Amino acid sequence: MSRTRIKICGLTRPEDIVAAVEAGADAIGLVFYPPSPRYVTPEQAAELAALVPPFVTTVGLFVNAEPQWVERTLAQVPLQLLQFHGDETEADCARYGRQWIKAARVRPGVDLVEFAACHPSAGALLLDAFVEGYGGGGKVFDWSLIPAGLDRRIVLSGGLDPDNVVEAVRRVRPWAVDVSSGVEAAKGIKDAARIAAFIAGVRHADG
C-alpha cells in the first residue's frame, strides 16, 4: 500500500515550519490570499520558505489571483507547487509553467468527474468542504460524494484533524491529506503537538 503524503497548510511562523518538517510533513503550504487569517506576504513567505529543507515541497495557495500577483510572488518565493482554490480555469492554472493542483469545493450536485475533465493537467485534485470563503473552515464534507470513477490523484482536505484522519485515510485512501485549522492553537498559529499527532495518525492508517 502506498504511503499517504501529508501537507500542513497555512503556516505563518518559523517555529511552525520547523515543527511540521521535524514531524515528517511532505509539504508545507503558504497562503497568498489576503482575506485569509493565514495570509503571508511574499516577503514573509520568502523567509519561511528558506527554512524548508530539500525534499519537502513548498506550496503556494492562490484564490482568483491576478496573474501579476502570482508572477510577483513566484519571483520572490521558491514555490515548487501551485494550489488554486478559486474559479480558475485550466489555462489560468497552467500559464505559469509550474506543477499545480486544483481545489474543488465539494457539496451535493458538484460533478467531480466533470470538474476533473475541465482541469486535465492538474497534478491532483484537492477536495475541500464547501464553506463561505475559501479554505480553513474546519468543516468535513461527506466523503461518499467522491465518485468511484474519479481516476485522479486525490488530496483530501476539509475539517481533518488528529481525531478523524485515521478514518479519513482508511475510507478514502487519498494520494495525500491536507490540514490547516485541525492542527492549530488559533487561526494561523499551529500547535506542534497536534501536527505530530496528525502525522502519526496518517502513518497509523497507512500501516
KAZISUL-V479092 format. One record per helix or strand. SS is the DSSP state (a for helix, b for strand). FROM is the first residue (numbers start at 1). LEN is the number of residues. Records with the same first field share a line. If there is no record, write none. Layout:
SS=FROM-LEN + FROM-LEN
This chain:
b=5-5 + 27-5 + 39-1 + 57-6 + 81-4 + 100-7 + 125-5 + 154-3 + 176-4 + 184-3 + 189-2
a=14-10 + 42-8 + 67-10 + 90-5 + 112-7 + 143-3 + 165-8 + 181-3 + 192-15
